[in-house]
C-alpha cells in the first residue's frame, strides 16, 4: 500500500467518523479522534454485520483493501454513543 492509498483511507475513515459522531450527537476530539472513530466503527460495524448475517452494502476498495462505508458510520455512531453514556455529559 502506497502513501497516497493510505491517505485516501484516512480521509474516508475521517468522513465516516465525522458522520458517526454527528449521528450520535457528539463532537469531541479533533481530526485524529474522528479518523480513529472511523476505523473503530469499521471494525465494530463489520463485526456486528457478520454476526447478524448482513451483507456488506456499500464499500470502497483502495488497493485490495475494502473499507465498509455504511458499517463504519453505524459502528462509529454506536461506539460514540456508548462512550458518551459511559463518560457522561460535559458541563
C-alpha positions in Angstrom: 0.0 0.0 0.0 1.4 3.3 -1.0 1.3 6.6 0.9 -1.4 8.0 -1.4 -3.6 5.0 -0.8 -3.1 5.2 3.0 -4.1 8.9 2.9 -7.2 8.1 0.9 -8.2 5.5 3.5 -7.5 8.1 6.3 -9.8 10.6 4.6 -12.5 8.1 4.1 -12.3 7.0 7.7 -12.3 10.6 8.9 -15.5 11.4 6.9 -17.2 8.2 8.2 -16.1 9.0 11.8 -17.4 12.6 11.5 -20.8 11.4 10.2 -20.9 8.8 13.0 -20.2 11.5 15.6 -22.9 13.7 14.3 -25.5 10.9 14.3 -24.6 10.1 17.9 -24.8 13.8 18.8 -21.2 14.2 20.0 -18.3 16.1 18.5 -15.5 15.6 21.0 -11.9 15.5 19.8 -10.2 16.6 16.7 -9.2 15.2 13.3 -7.2 12.2 14.7 -10.1 11.3 17.0 -12.5 11.4 14.1 -10.3 9.2 12.0 -9.9 6.7 14.9 -13.7 6.6 15.3 -14.0 5.8 11.6 -11.6 2.9 11.8 -13.1 1.6 15.1 -16.5 2.0 13.6 -15.4 0.0 10.6 -14.3 -2.9 12.8 -17.3 -2.8 15.1 -19.8 -2.3 12.3 -18.4 -5.1 10.2 -18.3 -7.5 13.1 -21.9 -6.7 14.0 -23.0 -7.1 10.4 -21.3 -10.5 10.1 -22.8 -11.7 13.4 -26.3 -10.6 12.2 -25.7 -12.2 8.7 -26.0 -8.9 6.9 -24.2 -8.2 3.6 -21.6 -5.5 3.0 -23.8 -3.0 1.3 -21.6 -0.1 0.4 -17.8 -0.3 0.4 -14.9 1.4 -1.3 -11.9 -0.6 -2.4 -8.5 1.0 -2.3 -5.6 -1.2 -3.4 -7.2 -4.5 -2.5 -8.4 -3.0 0.9 -12.1 -2.8 1.2 -13.5 -0.1 3.5 -17.1 -0.6 4.5 -18.7 2.9 4.4 -22.1 2.1 5.8 -20.9 -0.2 8.6 -18.2 2.3 9.5 -20.8 5.0 10.0 -23.1 2.8 12.0 -20.3 1.3 14.1 -18.8 4.7 14.7 -22.2 6.1 15.9 -22.7 3.1 18.2 -19.1 3.5 19.6 -19.5 7.2 20.2 -22.9 6.7 21.8 -21.5 4.1 24.2 -18.5 6.2 25.1 -20.9 9.2 25.7 -23.0 7.1 28.0 -20.0 5.8 30.0 -18.3 9.2 30.3 -21.4 11.3 31.0 -22.1 14.8 29.7 -19.7 17.6 29.8 -20.7 20.8 31.6 
